[in-house]
Amino acid sequence: MRTIMPLIFFLSSFLGIPATMDAGPRTSPTSVLHQEISSLLKNRNLSFLEHETEMVTVDFVINAKNEIVVLHTYGNSSTACDYVKDVLNFKKVKFRQAKQLTPYVVNIRLIK
C-alpha cells in the first residue's frame, strides 16, 4: 500500500501537466503589431492613389514611449510612401516589445 500511493500521486500529476500548460492559440507578436498598424490606416480617404492598389514597405522602430518611428518607406508610388509615413510616424501603439529599438518591417497594401 505504501508504494501504490506515491505511484498514483506521480501518475496523476504527470498526466495533469499537459492539460494545465496549454497556452491556447498562438499568434506571433509581429502579426499583432501588423493588425494594430492596419487599424491605424483603416477607413482613410485614399482617393489620391494613382493605381487601385499600392504596396508600401515600412521600416520602423518603436521607441521608449511606445511610438512608431518610421525609418524608411519604399514602394512604387512616392505619394503613397509619404502618406504612410505621415500617418504612422510617432503614433502610439499598445504593442509591448521584448527589446527596445528592435527594427521591424511591415508590408502594407493600400486599396483605393
C-alpha positions in Angstrom: 0.0 0.0 0.0 2.9 2.3 0.7 4.3 2.0 -2.8 0.9 2.3 -4.5 0.0 5.8 -3.1 3.2 7.6 -4.3 2.8 5.8 -7.7 -0.8 7.1 -8.0 0.2 10.6 -7.0 3.1 10.6 -9.5 0.9 9.3 -12.4 -1.9 11.8 -11.6 0.4 14.7 -11.5 2.3 13.5 -14.6 -0.9 13.2 -16.6 -2.3 16.5 -15.4 0.7 18.6 -16.5 0.0 18.8 -20.3 -3.6 20.0 -19.7 -2.6 22.8 -17.4 0.3 24.0 -19.6 -1.8 24.6 -22.8 -1.4 28.3 -23.6 -4.2 28.3 -26.2 -3.9 29.6 -29.7 -0.6 31.1 -30.6 -0.2 34.3 -32.5 3.1 35.8 -33.4 3.9 39.2 -31.9 4.6 40.7 -35.3 1.1 39.7 -36.6 -0.4 41.6 -33.6 1.7 44.6 -34.5 0.7 44.4 -38.1 -3.0 44.3 -37.1 -2.5 47.4 -34.9 -0.8 49.3 -37.8 -3.5 48.3 -40.2 -6.1 49.6 -37.8 -4.3 53.0 -37.8 -4.6 53.1 -41.6 -8.2 51.8 -41.9 -11.1 54.0 -43.0 -9.0 56.7 -44.6 -9.5 58.6 -47.8 -7.2 57.1 -50.4 -8.5 58.8 -53.5 -5.1 60.3 -54.2 -3.7 56.8 -55.1 -2.5 56.5 -58.7 -3.5 52.8 -59.0 -6.2 50.7 -57.5 -3.8 49.1 -55.0 -0.4 50.3 -53.8 2.2 48.3 -51.8 4.3 50.1 -49.3 7.0 48.5 -47.2 7.8 50.3 -43.9 11.0 50.0 -41.8 10.4 51.3 -38.3 11.3 51.0 -34.6 9.2 51.5 -31.5 10.7 54.0 -29.0 10.5 54.0 -25.2 7.2 56.0 -25.4 5.6 53.2 -27.5 5.6 55.4 -30.5 6.3 54.2 -34.1 9.3 55.9 -35.5 9.4 55.4 -39.3 12.9 55.0 -40.6 12.2 54.3 -44.3 9.3 53.7 -46.6 9.6 52.3 -50.1 7.2 51.3 -52.8 6.2 52.2 -56.4 4.4 55.4 -55.5 6.2 58.2 -53.6 2.9 59.8 -52.6 1.7 56.5 -51.0 5.0 56.2 -49.2 4.8 59.8 -47.9 1.2 59.2 -46.9 2.0 56.1 -44.9 5.0 57.8 -43.2 2.8 60.8 -42.2 0.1 58.7 -40.8 2.3 56.2 -38.8 5.2 58.4 -37.7 5.0 59.0 -33.9 1.7 57.2 -33.4 1.3 55.4 -30.1 0.8 51.6 -30.2 -0.1 49.1 -27.4 2.4 46.6 -28.7 4.9 45.5 -26.0 8.2 44.7 -27.4 10.7 42.4 -25.9 13.7 44.6 -26.6 13.7 48.4 -27.2 14.5 49.8 -30.6 14.1 46.5 -32.4 13.8 47.1 -36.2 10.5 45.9 -37.7 9.5 45.7 -41.4 5.8 45.6 -42.3 4.3 45.4 -45.8 1.1 47.5 -46.2 -1.3 47.2 -49.1 -3.4 50.4 -49.7 -6.6 49.9 -51.6 -8.4 52.8 -53.2 
